[in-house]
Amino acid sequence: MMLKNCIAISDFSREDMESLFSKALEFEKSTENHSKLRGKIMGVLFYEPSTRTRLSFESAMKRLGGSVLGFADAGVSSVKKGESIADTVRTLESYVDIIVIRHPLEGAAKVSAEHVDIPVINAGDGGHEHPTQTLLDLYTIMKNKNKVDGLEIALCGDLKYGRTVHSLVSALNNYNVKLKFISPEELKFPNKLKPRIKNDYEEHSNIEKALDSDVLYMTRIQKERFADPTEYERVKDSTVLTYDLAKRTNAMIMHPLPRVDEVQYEVDSLSNAVYFEQAKNGVYTRMALIDTLIGE
């Protein structure tokens, strides 16, 4: 792989992704302590709140023998004084070997990569992309289904602002799948992105249309993306996976987390609910990505 940064999922070919998955599986199966990146430092710049993404990146780096510095709250950095992203990353470049950035503005990761000579990983930029989430999502599907080709994958919830969905749909262009988009009218998959879809897809508003799929990918209605709170209140309960509905499907139930009310807690007890396994897989796929970008 001739990969310098991870800004968009389109940076990866199918072969690139499957090479990463093979490496991730090796890390997952290994019981030894790794020291491959001893002496290397990862800088984390999280301008938005995060639990799984930030902590799994930190866990991944430490499991590889490296160390971490940075911030999880831009309010404690010079950003509060008005410092630009470009100046922040150029300064951080002097201290670290790789940068992981999450930012509310689309394109922030790309701008960062243009100003430094070390690798930059996009950990989510606005409603645009979340490529490393997509890598762990596909890794989870591969492990549980032993394939991606030929599957019917339903994506349910916030398809308008959901960056995890946007990246996953883009990545699935590398595979032969059928897609179902399940959402209220206000949160449909963006028309501007539809011309990029290479697979067949259907659009529905009723979550029951997803129950006969191989994979059911649930997403949270993201309150923070709405300019109008009343619009959020109107749609927040429009696609809820209840325990009774979940018992009617054999689909592998996924969710990038965090969840609010869109997947009932009783669903956790079902064997086809894999979202916590999915979160765990983030460590192994991010280990594989970091090692690929800065490993010897």
LINDA-V130139 format. One record per residue. N is the residue number from 1. SS is DSSP state (h for helix, s for strand, l for the rest). OMEGA is omega in whole degrees, 0 to 359 (none if undefined). D_CENTER is the distance of its C-alpha to the mean C-alpha in Angstrom with 2 decimals. Layout:
[[N:SS:OMEGA:D_CENTER] [N:SS:OMEGA:D_CENTER]]
This chain:
[[1:l:175:20.63] [2:l:186:21.67] [3:l:180:18.44] [4:l:180:19.02] [5:l:171:15.77] [6:s:183:12.09] [7:l:180:11.95] [8:l:180:10.84] [9:h:177:9.88] [10:h:174:13.58] [11:h:187:14.56] [12:l:168:14.28] [13:l:176:16.92] [14:h:180:16.89] [15:h:178:19.05] [16:h:182:16.80] [17:h:183:13.89] [18:h:172:16.49] [19:h:176:18.11] [20:h:180:15.07] [21:h:178:14.88] [22:h:178:18.59] [23:h:179:18.31] [24:h:180:15.64] [25:h:176:18.11] [26:h:178:20.88] [27:h:181:19.33] [28:h:183:18.67] [29:h:184:22.28] [30:l:177:23.82] [31:l:183:25.71] [32:l:173:26.96] [33:l:183:26.11] [34:l:176:24.68] [35:l:185:26.24] [36:l:185:24.91] [37:l:177:23.66] [38:l:181:26.46] [39:l:178:27.44] [40:l:181:24.14] [41:s:176:22.43] [42:s:175:18.88] [43:s:180:18.81] [44:s:179:16.13] [45:s:182:16.41] [46:s:179:14.58] [47:l:177:16.22] [48:l:178:14.19] [49:l:178:14.17] [50:l:172:11.61] [51:l:186:12.37] [52:h:185:9.89] [53:h:183:7.92] [54:h:184:11.41] [55:h:178:13.40] [56:h:173:11.61] [57:h:180:11.92] [58:h:177:15.47] [59:h:180:16.19] [60:h:181:15.18] [61:h:181:17.46] [62:h:176:20.22] [63:h:177:20.20] [64:l:178:20.84] [65:l:181:23.73] [66:l:180:22.52] [67:s:189:22.42] [68:s:169:20.40] [69:s:180:21.57] [70:s:180:20.38] [71:s:176:19.75] [72:l:180:17.54] [73:l:183:19.75] [74:h:181:20.90] [75:h:179:24.08] [76:h:181:25.38] [77:l:179:25.13] [78:h:173:27.27] [79:h:180:24.89] [80:h:179:27.01] [81:h:178:29.98] [82:l:181:28.57] [83:l:180:27.26] [84:l:175:25.21] [85:h:182:21.82] [86:h:181:23.83] [87:h:179:26.31] [88:h:183:23.86] [89:h:178:22.03] [90:h:176:25.42] [91:h:182:26.78] [92:h:180:23.95] [93:l:180:24.39] [94:l:188:27.78] [95:l:191:26.44] [96:l:181:23.40] [97:l:181:22.34] [98:s:182:18.68] [99:s:173:16.73] [100:s:185:13.22] [101:s:169:12.96] [102:s:186:11.26] [103:s:180:13.56] [104:l:182:14.47] [105:l:175:16.06] [106:l:178:14.76] [107:l:183:15.78] [108:h:180:16.06] [109:h:179:14.29] [110:h:177:16.55] [111:h:180:19.53] [112:h:182:18.91] [113:h:180:18.91] [114:h:184:22.10] [115:l:180:23.90] [116:l:180:23.43] [117:l:176:24.26] [118:l:182:21.81] [119:s:176:18.26] [120:s:177:15.53] [121:s:177:11.79] [122:s:178:9.68] [123:s:179:7.52] [124:s:177:7.33] [125:s:179:10.66] [126:l:177:12.18] [127:l:190:11.49] [128:l:186:11.02] [129:s:173:7.85] [130:l:190:4.40] [131:h:182:5.50] [132:h:173:4.92] [133:h:179:1.91] [134:h:178:4.62] [135:h:181:7.09] [136:h:177:7.09] [137:h:180:7.23] [138:h:177:10.01] [139:h:179:11.53] [140:h:178:11.95] [141:h:180:13.58] [142:h:182:15.69] [143:h:186:16.92] [144:h:183:17.92] [145:h:181:19.21] [146:l:178:20.37] [147:l:169:19.42] [148:l:179:17.31] [149:l:175:20.26] [150:l:182:22.27] [151:l:170:19.86] [152:s:187:19.74] [153:s:179:16.30] [154:s:178:16.43] [155:s:194:13.79] [156:s:175:15.24] [157:l:183:15.36] [158:l:181:14.20] [159:l:180:13.79] [160:l:183:15.33] [161:l:188:13.21] [162:l:182:9.87] [163:h:178:7.62] [164:h:179:4.96] [165:h:182:8.37] [166:h:179:9.66] [167:h:182:7.55] [168:h:179:8.08] [169:h:178:11.66] [170:h:180:12.22] [171:h:182:11.39] [172:h:172:13.61] [173:h:179:16.40] [174:h:184:17.03] [175:l:178:18.06] [176:l:182:20.72] [177:l:171:19.30] [178:s:183:20.34] [179:s:170:18.06] [180:s:177:18.99] [181:s:182:17.80] [182:s:182:18.94] [183:l:169:19.24] [184:l:183:22.09] [185:h:184:23.71] [186:h:185:22.47] [187:h:180:18.75] [188:l:176:19.06] [189:l:188:16.80] [190:l:178:18.11] [191:h:183:21.23] [192:h:180:20.61] [193:h:185:17.62] [194:h:179:19.54] [195:l:180:21.74] [196:l:183:18.90] [197:l:181:18.38] [198:l:180:20.42] [199:l:174:20.30] [200:s:178:22.50] [201:s:174:21.15] [202:s:177:22.76] [203:s:180:22.29] [204:s:175:23.45] [205:l:183:23.66] [206:l:183:24.62] [207:h:179:22.14] [208:h:177:24.93] [209:h:182:24.35] [210:h:191:21.15] [211:l:180:23.04] [212:l:180:24.37] [213:l:176:21.04] [214:l:180:19.82] [215:s:175:16.28] [216:s:185:15.67] [217:s:181:12.14] [218:s:175:12.83] [219:l:180:11.32] [220:l:169:13.03] [221:l:193:15.53] [222:l:183:14.61] [223:h:185:18.01] [224:h:180:17.23] [225:h:184:16.64] [226:l:175:20.12] [227:l:182:23.15] [228:l:181:25.46] [229:h:181:25.23] [230:h:177:27.48] [231:h:177:25.11] [232:h:181:22.45] [233:h:182:25.20] [234:h:187:26.21] [235:h:191:22.97] [236:l:182:21.23] [237:l:188:22.82] [238:l:180:22.77] [239:l:181:20.34] [240:l:175:20.83] [241:s:178:20.60] [242:l:177:23.78] [243:h:180:25.06] [244:h:176:27.74] [245:h:183:25.41] [246:h:179:23.12] [247:l:182:26.32] [248:l:183:27.15] [249:l:172:24.24] [250:l:181:23.60] [251:l:171:20.08] [252:s:185:17.35] [253:s:182:15.72] [254:s:176:11.97] [255:s:179:10.08] [256:l:182:6.75] [257:l:6:9.57] [258:l:174:11.65] [259:l:175:14.11] [260:l:180:17.37] [261:l:190:19.82] [262:l:173:18.00] [263:s:181:18.21] [264:l:184:21.51] [265:h:179:21.76] [266:h:180:24.28] [267:h:182:21.71] [268:h:185:20.47] [269:h:182:23.74] [270:l:184:23.18] [271:l:180:22.62] [272:l:174:20.14] [273:s:190:17.73] [274:l:190:15.17] [275:h:176:12.41] [276:h:170:13.79] [277:h:178:14.07] [278:h:179:10.43] [279:h:179:9.80] [280:h:180:12.58] [281:h:177:11.27] [282:h:179:8.72] [283:h:185:12.06] [284:h:180:13.49] [285:h:179:10.95] [286:h:171:10.78] [287:h:181:14.54] [288:h:181:14.93] [289:h:180:13.25] [290:h:181:15.26] [291:h:178:18.31] [292:h:185:18.11] [293:h:185:18.05] [294:h:177:20.75] [295:l:180:22.35] [296:l:none:25.94]]
